[in-house]
């Protein structure tokens, strides 16, 4: 721990004392914006809060199996609230429908359509996305986005006026909406147990909305209570609505089960092997005693045993600089030897001050570092409009490339060797398998 603190002080001292040779563009070091806000979104504050339930349900901001809650609550809860006998009156139904449509239109106006390059569908234009896709249905979807933008344009202009990265309007409005929902539940529900569950659901959901930064797993209780409320509301509906609701639930369950049991690993596969990697086979082989622990580790991290032994047998004072990797577990005394810079904040400061590879290497050596471990997929986490994390990662890779002071100890990335017509373990070249890590030794 003392070595890590010494490293930080050395960098601070050097950054203040060394002169700059030439200008390098300064980019943001706001790592919270890069790491946490990607779950919340980068719209204006009010738009982000209002559309967060939609973003979470549709995986708009951050995508992945671990964030997919399905469509059940998004579809059924508003419909059942409108048609429930306890709430059924024209004014209440109109408010629910109008509010849902407004939030949907705000989502359309502030979000990005699903595509590899995340094109935004703007008012009055057909968009690059609509022009470049090959699907008739996507053309229709694009037109809905354009029409929705036009309808909601006056409101989005108002939101742009009163809101931004910070404002004095969003939290008072959210509190008023929360109070209105609490009053509605207390005045319209009579049975104590229904009232209790509804109040817990609304209260928990409100605090998740304003405090969680959009991180889904902080809201599991709300998801469970939401499903319970849907099931109870469904019991009091007309028979046709019951059939509709039950059909939606059955479809959701079937899709969820099939999605999980047919999960395909996200690494390069040939056409013949696509879909054959449903489970992590090495775990089952290890459980059955067919392979030992070391072989299991090597299946997931090829070559790890070689360089981990080298690093663990080295002088205990040698430090390890890690960027976004999960390999810390395999190194001895990792709490005292490893300095983590997952969003490249410290590296960016050093890069902008020293600029040249030689001076950066010198600074790392003065700080006591001997090893550099890089997660090769660090840049894929970047959701910022400015692409700050991507820019910092490109600077890092530029520093590593053709650097004679760095020795590659191991990587699971494969590149094509055209001369010998084979695949090599390397970081730069014609990438065949992207891999996850690269480990370097500083000379």
C-alpha positions in Angstrom: 0.0 0.0 0.0 2.9 2.4 0.8 4.3 1.7 -2.7 1.0 2.7 -4.3 0.8 5.9 -2.3 4.5 6.7 -3.2 3.6 6.1 -6.9 0.8 8.7 -6.7 3.0 11.3 -5.0 5.8 10.7 -7.6 3.4 11.3 -10.5 1.9 14.4 -8.9 5.4 15.8 -8.3 6.6 15.0 -11.8 3.5 16.4 -13.4 4.0 19.7 -11.6 7.8 19.9 -12.3 8.5 18.7 -15.8 8.2 21.1 -18.8 6.0 20.3 -21.7 7.7 19.6 -25.0 4.6 20.2 -27.3 0.9 20.6 -27.0 -1.4 17.6 -26.5 -5.1 17.9 -26.5 -6.5 17.6 -22.9 -9.4 15.3 -22.5 -11.8 14.6 -19.7 -10.7 12.6 -16.6 -14.2 12.3 -15.3 -14.1 8.6 -14.7 -17.5 8.6 -12.9 -19.1 9.9 -16.1 -17.5 7.1 -18.1 -18.1 4.2 -15.6 -21.3 4.9 -13.7 -23.3 7.3 -16.0 -23.3 4.8 -18.8 -26.1 3.0 -17.0 -28.1 6.2 -16.5 -27.6 7.9 -19.9 -26.2 11.1 -21.2 -29.4 13.1 -22.0 -30.5 16.1 -20.0 -31.2 15.4 -16.4 -35.0 15.5 -16.6 -35.1 13.4 -19.8 -32.8 10.8 -18.2 -34.9 10.4 -15.1 -38.2 10.3 -17.0 -37.0 7.7 -19.5 -34.9 5.6 -17.2 -37.6 2.8 -16.7 -37.8 2.5 -20.5 -34.0 2.5 -20.9 -33.7 -0.3 -18.3 -36.4 -2.4 -19.9 -35.0 -2.0 -23.4 -31.3 -2.1 -22.5 -30.8 1.3 -24.3 -27.9 2.6 -22.2 -26.0 -0.5 -21.3 -26.7 -3.8 -23.0 -26.1 -7.4 -21.9 -27.8 -10.5 -20.5 -27.1 -9.4 -17.0 -29.3 -6.3 -17.6 -32.1 -7.8 -19.5 -35.4 -7.8 -17.4 -37.7 -8.5 -20.4 -40.8 -6.7 -21.5 -43.3 -7.9 -18.9 -43.5 -4.8 -16.6 -43.2 -2.4 -19.5 -46.2 -3.8 -21.3 -48.6 -5.1 -18.7 -48.3 -2.7 -15.7 -49.6 0.5 -17.5 -52.5 -1.5 -19.2 -53.6 -3.2 -16.0 -53.5 0.1 -14.1 -55.8 1.8 -16.7 -58.3 -1.1 -16.8 -58.3 -2.1 -13.1 -61.7 -1.8 -11.5 -60.4 0.0 -8.5 -58.9 2.7 -10.7 -61.3 2.7 -13.6 -62.4 6.3 -14.3 -61.9 8.5 -17.3 -59.6 11.0 -15.7 -57.3 8.5 -14.1 -57.1 6.5 -17.3 -56.4 9.6 -19.4 -53.6 10.6 -17.1 -51.9 7.2 -17.3 -52.2 7.0 -21.1 -51.1 10.6 -21.6 -48.1 10.2 -19.2 -47.0 6.9 -20.8 -47.2 8.4 -24.4 -45.3 11.5 -23.3 -42.5 9.5 -21.8 -42.4 7.3 -24.9 -42.1 10.3 -27.1 -39.4 11.9 -24.9 -37.5 8.6 -25.1 -37.7 8.7 -28.9 -36.5 12.3 -29.0 -33.6 11.8 -26.7 -32.5 8.3 -27.3 -30.5 6.5 -30.1 -32.0 3.9 -32.4 -30.6 0.4 -32.2 -27.7 0.1 -34.7 -24.0 -0.6 -34.5 -23.2 3.1 -34.7 -26.2 4.3 -32.7 -27.6 6.9 -35.1 -30.0 9.4 -33.6 -33.3 9.8 -35.4 -33.8 13.6 -35.5 -36.9 15.6 -36.3 -37.5 16.3 -40.0 -34.8 14.0 -41.5 -34.7 10.5 -42.7 -31.4 9.7 -41.0 -28.3 7.8 -42.0 -29.7 4.8 -40.3 -32.9 4.7 -42.3 -31.0 5.2 -45.6 -28.4 2.5 -44.9 -30.5 -0.4 -43.4 -31.8 -3.3 -45.5 -35.1 -3.9 -43.8 -38.5 -2.6 -44.7 -39.6 -2.9 -41.1 -36.7 -0.7 -40.0 -37.8 1.9 -42.5 -41.2 1.9 -40.9 -39.7 2.1 -37.4 -37.6 5.1 -38.5 -40.6 6.9 -39.7 -42.3 6.4 -36.3 -39.2 7.9 -34.7 -39.3 10.9 -37.0 -43.0 11.5 -36.5 -42.6 11.1 -32.7 -39.8 13.7 -32.8 -42.0 16.2 -34.6 -44.9 15.7 -32.1 -42.8 16.1 -29.0 -40.5 18.8 -30.4 -42.1 21.7 -28.4 -41.8 19.8 -25.1 -38.2 18.7 -25.8 -37.3 22.4 -26.5 -38.8 23.3 -23.1 -36.9 20.6 -21.4 -33.7 21.8 -23.0 -34.4 25.3 -21.6 -35.1 24.2 -18.0 -32.8 21.2 -17.7 -29.3 20.2 -18.5 -26.5 18.2 -16.8 -27.7 20.0 -13.6 -30.9 21.9 -12.9 -33.3 23.1 -10.2 -36.4 21.5 -11.8 -36.0 17.8 -12.1 -35.9 16.8 -8.4 -38.9 18.9 -7.3 -40.9 17.5 -10.3 -40.0 13.9 -9.4 -40.9 14.5 -5.8 -44.3 15.9 -6.8 -45.0 12.9 -9.0 -44.0 10.6 -6.1 -46.4 12.4 -3.7 -49.2 12.2 -6.3 -48.7 8.4 -6.7 -48.7 7.9 -2.9 -51.9 10.0 -2.5 -53.6 8.0 -5.3 -52.8 4.7 -3.7 -53.9 5.8 -0.3 -57.2 7.2 -1.5 -58.2 4.5 -4.0 -57.0 1.2 -2.4 -59.0 -0.1 0.5 -57.4 -3.4 1.4 -54.4 -2.9 3.8 -52.2 -5.6 2.2 -52.7 -4.2 -1.3 -52.0 -0.7 -0.1 -48.9 -1.8 1.8 -47.4 -3.6 -1.2 -48.2 -0.7 -3.6 -46.7 1.8 -1.2 -43.5 -0.2 -0.8 -43.2 -0.6 -4.6 -43.7 3.1 -5.3 -41.3 4.2 -2.5 -38.6 1.7 -3.4 -38.9 2.5 -7.1 -38.7 6.3 -6.4 -35.5 6.0 -4.4 -34.0 3.6 -6.9 -34.8 6.1 -9.7 -33.0 9.1 -8.0 -30.2 7.3 -6.2 -29.1 4.2 -8.2 -27.6 6.0 -11.3 -29.7 3.5 -13.4 -27.8 0.4 -12.1 -30.3 -2.3 -12.4 -29.3 -4.7 -9.7 -30.0 -2.1 -7.0 -33.7 -2.4 -8.0 -34.4 -6.1 -7.8 -36.9 -5.7 -5.0 -38.9 -3.3 -7.2 -38.8 -5.7 -10.1 -40.2 -8.5 -7.9 -42.9 -6.3 -6.4 -43.8 -5.1 -9.9 -44.4 -8.7 -11.1 -46.5 -9.5 -7.9 -48.7 -6.4 -8.6 -49.2 -7.5 -12.2 -50.3 -10.9 -11.2 -52.8 -9.5 -8.6 -54.1 -6.9 -11.0 -54.7 -9.6 -13.6 -57.0 -11.5 -11.3 -59.6 -8.7 -11.4 -59.7 -8.1 -15.1 -62.2 -8.9 -17.8 -61.7 -12.4 -19.3 -60.3 -11.1 -22.6 -57.7 -9.0 -20.8 -56.9 -12.0 -18.6 -56.2 -14.1 -21.7 -54.0 -11.3 -23.2 -52.1 -10.8 -19.9 -51.6 -14.5 -19.4 -50.4 -14.9 -23.0 -47.8 -12.1 -22.5 -46.6 -13.7 -19.2 -46.3 -17.2 -20.9 -44.4 -15.7 -23.8 -42.1 -13.8 -21.5 -41.3 -17.0 -19.5 -40.7 -19.1 -22.6 -38.4 -16.4 -24.1 -36.5 -16.0 -20.8 -35.9 -19.7 -20.4 -34.9 -20.3 -24.0 -32.6 -17.2 -23.8 -30.8 -18.6 -20.8 -30.4 -22.2 -21.7 -29.3 -21.3 -25.3 -26.8 -18.7 -24.2 -23.9 -18.6 -26.7 -20.4 -17.5 -25.6 -19.4 -14.2 -27.1 -16.1 -15.3 -28.7 -15.2 -16.0 -32.3 -16.9 -19.1 -33.7 -16.9 -20.9 -37.0 -20.2 -21.4 -38.8 -20.1 -25.1 -38.0 -19.6 -24.4 -34.2 -22.1 -21.6 -33.8 -24.5 -22.4 -30.9 -22.4 -25.3 -29.5 -21.0 -23.3 -26.6 -24.1 -23.2 -24.4 -22.2 -23.9 -21.2 -18.7 -23.3 -19.8 -17.4 -26.9 -20.4 -14.2 -26.5 -18.4 -16.2 -25.9 -15.2 -18.1 -29.2 -15.6 -14.9 -31.1 -16.5 -13.2 -29.7 -13.4 -16.2 -30.7 -11.2 -16.1 -34.3 -12.7 -12.3 -34.5 -12.0 -11.4 -34.8 -15.7 -9.0 -31.8 -15.5 -7.3 -30.1 -12.6 -7.6 -26.5 -11.5 -4.6 -25.2 -13.4 -5.9 -26.7 -16.6 -9.3 -25.1 -16.0 -7.7 -21.7 -15.6 -5.6 -22.2 -18.7 -8.7 -22.9 -20.7 -10.1 -19.5 -19.9 -6.8 -17.6 -19.8 -4.4 -19.3 -22.2 -0.8 -18.8 -21.1 -1.7 -17.3 -17.7 0.2 -20.0 -15.7 3.5 -19.0 -17.4 3.5 -15.3 -16.7 1.7 -15.5 -13.4 4.5 -17.7 -12.0 7.1 -15.2 -13.4 5.3 -12.3 -11.7 4.7 -14.1 -8.4 8.3 -15.2 -8.1 9.6 -11.7 -8.7 10.8 -9.2 -6.1 7.8 -8.5 -3.8 8.5 -4.7 -4.1 7.8 -4.8 -7.9 4.4 -3.1 -8.7 1.8 -4.1 -11.3 -0.1 -1.5 -13.3 -3.5 -3.0 -14.3 -6.1 -1.5 -16.6 -9.6 -2.9 -16.5 -8.6 -6.5 -16.1 -9.9 -9.2 -13.7 -6.6 -11.1 -13.4 -5.7 -9.6 -10.1 -6.9 -12.7 -8.3 -4.0 -14.8 -9.7 -1.2 -12.6 -8.3 0.3 -12.9 -4.8 0.0 -9.9 -2.5 -2.3 -8.2 -5.0 -3.6 -5.7 -2.5 -0.2 -4.2 -2.0 1.4 -4.8 -5.4 -1.4 -3.8 -7.8 -2.4 -0.2 -8.9 -5.8 -0.2 -10.7 -6.5 2.4 -13.4 -9.6 1.0 -15.0 -10.7 4.2 -16.7 -7.1 5.3 -17.6 -7.4 8.4 -15.5 -3.8 8.3 -14.2 -2.3 7.1 -17.5 -4.0 10.0 -19.3 -2.5 12.5 -16.8 0.9 11.0 -17.4 0.4 10.9 -21.2 -0.6 14.5 -21.4 2.4 15.6 -19.3 5.2 13.5 -20.8 3.9 12.7 -24.3 6.9 10.6 -25.4 7.2 6.8 -24.8 10.6 7.1 -23.2 9.5 9.6 -20.6 6.4 7.6 -19.7 8.5 4.5 -19.3 10.9 6.4 -17.1 8.0 7.6 -14.9 6.7 4.1 -14.5 10.1 2.8 -13.5 10.6 5.7 -11.0 7.2 4.7 -9.5 8.4 1.1 -9.1 6.3 -0.6 -11.8 7.6 -3.6 -13.6 4.5 -5.1 -15.2 1.6 -3.7 -17.2 -1.6 -5.6 -17.7 -4.2 -4.4 -20.1 -7.8 -5.4 -20.7 -8.1 -5.3 -24.5 -11.8 -4.6 -24.3 -11.6 -1.6 -22.1 -12.8 0.8 -24.8 -16.0 -1.2 -25.4 -17.4 0.1 -22.1 -17.4 3.7 -23.5 -20.9 5.2 -23.9 -20.0 8.8 -23.6 -21.0 11.1 -26.4 -17.4 12.5 -26.4 -15.8 9.0 -26.5 -13.3 10.0 -23.9 -12.5 6.5 -22.7 -12.0 5.3 -26.3 -9.6 8.2 -26.9 -7.6 7.4 -23.7 -7.5 3.7 -24.7 -6.2 4.6 -28.2 -3.4 6.7 -26.5 -2.5 3.7 -24.4 -2.3 1.4 -27.4 -0.3 3.9 -29.2 2.1 4.0 -26.3 2.4 0.2 -26.3 2.8 -0.3 -30.0 6.4 -0.7 -31.2 7.6 0.2 -27.7 11.0 -1.5 -27.3 10.9 -1.0 -23.5 7.9 -3.3 -23.2 8.1 -7.1 -23.5 4.9 -9.1 -24.2 4.7 -11.9 -21.7 1.3 -13.2 -22.7 -2.0 -12.5 -24.4 -5.1 -14.5 -25.6 -5.5 -12.4 -28.7 -4.8 -14.1 -32.0 -3.5 -12.4 -35.1 -2.9 -13.7 -38.6 0.7 -14.3 -39.6 0.5 -14.0 -43.4 4.1 -15.0 -44.1 3.9 -18.3 -42.2 0.1 -18.7 -42.7 -0.6 -19.4 -39.0 -2.1 -17.6 -36.0 0.2 -15.9 -33.5 -0.4 -14.7 -30.0 0.1 -11.0 -30.4 -1.7 -7.7 -29.8 -1.2 -5.8 -33.1 -1.8 -7.1 -36.6 -4.7 -8.7 -38.5 -6.9 -9.7 -35.5 -8.6 -13.1 -35.8 -9.6 -13.5 -32.2 -9.9 -10.3 -30.2 -8.9 -11.8 -26.8 -9.3 -10.2 -23.4 -5.9 -9.4 -22.0 -2.2 -8.5 -22.7 0.6 -8.7 -20.1 3.8 -6.7 -20.5 7.1 -6.5 -18.6 8.8 -3.1 -18.4 12.5 -3.5 -19.2 
